[in-house]
Amino acid sequence: MTLSTENKQAIFEKFGKSKGDTGSTEGQVALFTERINHLTGHLKQNQKDFATERALVTLVGKRRKLLDYLKNKDILKYRELIKELGIRK
């Protein structure tokens, strides 16, 4: 699955500092969340797709590491991002 450039720019514009700011932690977490939601929907239809399942587990781990980093760096941004994305711990 590839996100279109317009979708990525919209995500980074909403959660990052600008649409070209692809390195911010908040933007990366939002992008991972979008990809995780897509893969979750795919796996609901294709239960035996183990390659996708592995990719999903990898993405969840990457997102968890970024969220832990953000929580240690700025707890208020972490709480705001969790609430806005609908992620619960």
CNS distance restraints for C-alpha pairs under 8 A (distance, minus, plus):
assign (resid   1 and name CA) (resid  35 and name CA) 7.98 0.50 0.50
assign (resid   3 and name CA) (resid   7 and name CA) 6.23 0.50 0.50
assign (resid   3 and name CA) (resid   8 and name CA) 6.49 0.50 0.50
assign (resid   4 and name CA) (resid   8 and name CA) 6.40 0.50 0.50
assign (resid   5 and name CA) (resid   9 and name CA) 6.09 0.50 0.50
assign (resid   6 and name CA) (resid  10 and name CA) 6.12 0.50 0.50
assign (resid   7 and name CA) (resid  11 and name CA) 6.24 0.50 0.50
assign (resid   8 and name CA) (resid  12 and name CA) 6.15 0.50 0.50
assign (resid   8 and name CA) (resid  31 and name CA) 7.22 0.50 0.50
assign (resid   9 and name CA) (resid  13 and name CA) 5.85 0.50 0.50
assign (resid   9 and name CA) (resid  19 and name CA) 4.90 0.50 0.50
assign (resid   9 and name CA) (resid  20 and name CA) 6.94 0.50 0.50
assign (resid  10 and name CA) (resid  14 and name CA) 6.11 0.50 0.50
assign (resid  10 and name CA) (resid  19 and name CA) 6.65 0.50 0.50
assign (resid  11 and name CA) (resid  15 and name CA) 6.07 0.50 0.50
assign (resid  11 and name CA) (resid  16 and name CA) 7.62 0.50 0.50
assign (resid  11 and name CA) (resid  19 and name CA) 7.65 0.50 0.50
assign (resid  11 and name CA) (resid  27 and name CA) 6.80 0.50 0.50
assign (resid  11 and name CA) (resid  30 and name CA) 6.79 0.50 0.50
assign (resid  11 and name CA) (resid  31 and name CA) 6.69 0.50 0.50
assign (resid  12 and name CA) (resid  16 and name CA) 4.68 0.50 0.50
assign (resid  12 and name CA) (resid  17 and name CA) 7.38 0.50 0.50
assign (resid  12 and name CA) (resid  18 and name CA) 6.36 0.50 0.50
assign (resid  12 and name CA) (resid  19 and name CA) 4.91 0.50 0.50
assign (resid  12 and name CA) (resid  20 and name CA) 7.04 0.50 0.50
assign (resid  12 and name CA) (resid  21 and name CA) 6.44 0.50 0.50
assign (resid  12 and name CA) (resid  22 and name CA) 6.40 0.50 0.50
assign (resid  12 and name CA) (resid  27 and name CA) 5.13 0.50 0.50
assign (resid  12 and name CA) (resid  28 and name CA) 7.98 0.50 0.50
assign (resid  12 and name CA) (resid  30 and name CA) 7.92 0.50 0.50
assign (resid  12 and name CA) (resid  31 and name CA) 7.85 0.50 0.50
assign (resid  13 and name CA) (resid  17 and name CA) 6.60 0.50 0.50
assign (resid  13 and name CA) (resid  18 and name CA) 4.79 0.50 0.50
assign (resid  13 and name CA) (resid  19 and name CA) 4.02 0.50 0.50
assign (resid  13 and name CA) (resid  20 and name CA) 7.57 0.50 0.50
assign (resid  13 and name CA) (resid  21 and name CA) 7.80 0.50 0.50
assign (resid  14 and name CA) (resid  18 and name CA) 7.75 0.50 0.50
assign (resid  14 and name CA) (resid  19 and name CA) 7.77 0.50 0.50
assign (resid  15 and name CA) (resid  26 and name CA) 5.83 0.50 0.50
assign (resid  15 and name CA) (resid  27 and name CA) 5.08 0.50 0.50
assign (resid  15 and name CA) (resid  30 and name CA) 6.92 0.50 0.50
assign (resid  16 and name CA) (resid  21 and name CA) 5.96 0.50 0.50
assign (resid  16 and name CA) (resid  22 and name CA) 7.26 0.50 0.50
assign (resid  16 and name CA) (resid  24 and name CA) 5.96 0.50 0.50
assign (resid  16 and name CA) (resid  25 and name CA) 7.97 0.50 0.50
assign (resid  16 and name CA) (resid  26 and name CA) 6.07 0.50 0.50
assign (resid  16 and name CA) (resid  27 and name CA) 4.79 0.50 0.50
assign (resid  17 and name CA) (resid  21 and name CA) 6.02 0.50 0.50
assign (resid  17 and name CA) (resid  24 and name CA) 7.57 0.50 0.50
assign (resid  21 and name CA) (resid  27 and name CA) 7.74 0.50 0.50
assign (resid  22 and name CA) (resid  27 and name CA) 6.39 0.50 0.50
assign (resid  22 and name CA) (resid  28 and name CA) 6.91 0.50 0.50
assign (resid  23 and name CA) (resid  27 and name CA) 7.08 0.50 0.50
assign (resid  23 and name CA) (resid  28 and name CA) 6.80 0.50 0.50
assign (resid  24 and name CA) (resid  28 and name CA) 6.31 0.50 0.50
assign (resid  25 and name CA) (resid  29 and name CA) 6.14 0.50 0.50
assign (resid  25 and name CA) (resid  66 and name CA) 6.54 0.50 0.50
assign (resid  25 and name CA) (resid  70 and name CA) 7.03 0.50 0.50
assign (resid  26 and name CA) (resid  30 and name CA) 6.21 0.50 0.50
assign (resid  26 and name CA) (resid  81 and name CA) 7.08 0.50 0.50
assign (resid  27 and name CA) (resid  31 and name CA) 6.17 0.50 0.50
assign (resid  28 and name CA) (resid  32 and name CA) 6.12 0.50 0.50
assign (resid  29 and name CA) (resid  33 and name CA) 6.07 0.50 0.50
assign (resid  29 and name CA) (resid  63 and name CA) 5.73 0.50 0.50
assign (resid  29 and name CA) (resid  66 and name CA) 6.81 0.50 0.50
assign (resid  29 and name CA) (resid  67 and name CA) 7.27 0.50 0.50
assign (resid  30 and name CA) (resid  34 and name CA) 6.29 0.50 0.50
assign (resid  30 and name CA) (resid  85 and name CA) 7.17 0.50 0.50
assign (resid  31 and name CA) (resid  35 and name CA) 6.37 0.50 0.50
assign (resid  32 and name CA) (resid  36 and name CA) 5.98 0.50 0.50
assign (resid  32 and name CA) (resid  59 and name CA) 6.54 0.50 0.50
assign (resid  32 and name CA) (resid  60 and name CA) 7.77 0.50 0.50
assign (resid  32 and name CA) (resid  63 and name CA) 6.32 0.50 0.50
assign (resid  33 and name CA) (resid  37 and name CA) 6.10 0.50 0.50
assign (resid  33 and name CA) (resid  63 and name CA) 7.64 0.50 0.50
assign (resid  33 and name CA) (resid  85 and name CA) 7.75 0.50 0.50
assign (resid  34 and name CA) (resid  38 and name CA) 6.38 0.50 0.50
assign (resid  35 and name CA) (resid  39 and name CA) 6.20 0.50 0.50
assign (resid  36 and name CA) (resid  40 and name CA) 6.02 0.50 0.50
assign (resid  36 and name CA) (resid  56 and name CA) 6.23 0.50 0.50
assign (resid  36 and name CA) (resid  59 and name CA) 6.82 0.50 0.50
assign (resid  36 and name CA) (resid  60 and name CA) 7.16 0.50 0.50
assign (resid  37 and name CA) (resid  41 and name CA) 6.37 0.50 0.50
assign (resid  38 and name CA) (resid  42 and name CA) 6.36 0.50 0.50
assign (resid  39 and name CA) (resid  43 and name CA) 6.13 0.50 0.50
assign (resid  39 and name CA) (resid  52 and name CA) 7.01 0.50 0.50
assign (resid  39 and name CA) (resid  53 and name CA) 7.98 0.50 0.50
assign (resid  39 and name CA) (resid  56 and name CA) 6.44 0.50 0.50
assign (resid  40 and name CA) (resid  44 and name CA) 6.33 0.50 0.50
assign (resid  40 and name CA) (resid  56 and name CA) 7.56 0.50 0.50
assign (resid  41 and name CA) (resid  45 and name CA) 6.90 0.50 0.50
assign (resid  42 and name CA) (resid  46 and name CA) 6.17 0.50 0.50
assign (resid  43 and name CA) (resid  47 and name CA) 5.29 0.50 0.50
assign (resid  43 and name CA) (resid  48 and name CA) 7.90 0.50 0.50
assign (resid  43 and name CA) (resid  49 and name CA) 6.91 0.50 0.50
assign (resid  43 and name CA) (resid  52 and name CA) 7.32 0.50 0.50
assign (resid  43 and name CA) (resid  53 and name CA) 7.12 0.50 0.50
assign (resid  49 and name CA) (resid  53 and name CA) 6.43 0.50 0.50
assign (resid  50 and name CA) (resid  54 and name CA) 6.15 0.50 0.50
assign (resid  51 and name CA) (resid  55 and name CA) 6.30 0.50 0.50
assign (resid  52 and name CA) (resid  56 and name CA) 6.07 0.50 0.50
assign (resid  53 and name CA) (resid  57 and name CA) 6.31 0.50 0.50
assign (resid  54 and name CA) (resid  58 and name CA) 6.24 0.50 0.50
assign (resid  55 and name CA) (resid  59 and name CA) 6.20 0.50 0.50
assign (resid  56 and name CA) (resid  60 and name CA) 6.17 0.50 0.50
assign (resid  57 and name CA) (resid  61 and name CA) 6.26 0.50 0.50
assign (resid  58 and name CA) (resid  62 and name CA) 6.30 0.50 0.50
assign (resid  59 and name CA) (resid  63 and name CA) 6.10 0.50 0.50
assign (resid  60 and name CA) (resid  64 and name CA) 6.07 0.50 0.50
assign (resid  61 and name CA) (resid  65 and name CA) 6.28 0.50 0.50
assign (resid  62 and name CA) (resid  66 and name CA) 6.36 0.50 0.50
assign (resid  63 and name CA) (resid  67 and name CA) 6.09 0.50 0.50
assign (resid  64 and name CA) (resid  68 and name CA) 6.10 0.50 0.50
assign (resid  65 and name CA) (resid  69 and name CA) 6.21 0.50 0.50
assign (resid  66 and name CA) (resid  70 and name CA) 6.17 0.50 0.50
assign (resid  67 and name CA) (resid  71 and name CA) 6.01 0.50 0.50
assign (resid  67 and name CA) (resid  78 and name CA) 6.99 0.50 0.50
assign (resid  68 and name CA) (resid  72 and name CA) 6.27 0.50 0.50
assign (resid  69 and name CA) (resid  73 and name CA) 6.15 0.50 0.50
assign (resid  70 and name CA) (resid  74 and name CA) 5.74 0.50 0.50
assign (resid  70 and name CA) (resid  75 and name CA) 6.94 0.50 0.50
assign (resid  70 and name CA) (resid  77 and name CA) 7.41 0.50 0.50
assign (resid  70 and name CA) (resid  78 and name CA) 5.80 0.50 0.50
assign (resid  71 and name CA) (resid  75 and name CA) 4.70 0.50 0.50
assign (resid  71 and name CA) (resid  76 and name CA) 7.99 0.50 0.50
assign (resid  71 and name CA) (resid  77 and name CA) 7.76 0.50 0.50
assign (resid  71 and name CA) (resid  78 and name CA) 5.29 0.50 0.50
assign (resid  71 and name CA) (resid  79 and name CA) 8.00 0.50 0.50
assign (resid  74 and name CA) (resid  78 and name CA) 6.39 0.50 0.50
assign (resid  75 and name CA) (resid  79 and name CA) 6.19 0.50 0.50
assign (resid  76 and name CA) (resid  80 and name CA) 6.17 0.50 0.50
assign (resid  77 and name CA) (resid  81 and name CA) 6.00 0.50 0.50
assign (resid  78 and name CA) (resid  82 and name CA) 6.13 0.50 0.50
assign (resid  79 and name CA) (resid  83 and name CA) 6.18 0.50 0.50
assign (resid  80 and name CA) (resid  84 and name CA) 6.11 0.50 0.50
assign (resid  81 and name CA) (resid  85 and name CA) 6.01 0.50 0.50
assign (resid  82 and name CA) (resid  86 and name CA) 5.83 0.50 0.50
assign (resid  82 and name CA) (resid  87 and name CA) 5.08 0.50 0.50
assign (resid  82 and name CA) (resid  88 and name CA) 6.67 0.50 0.50
assign (resid  83 and name CA) (resid  87 and name CA) 6.66 0.50 0.50
assign (resid  83 and name CA) (resid  88 and name CA) 7.97 0.50 0.50
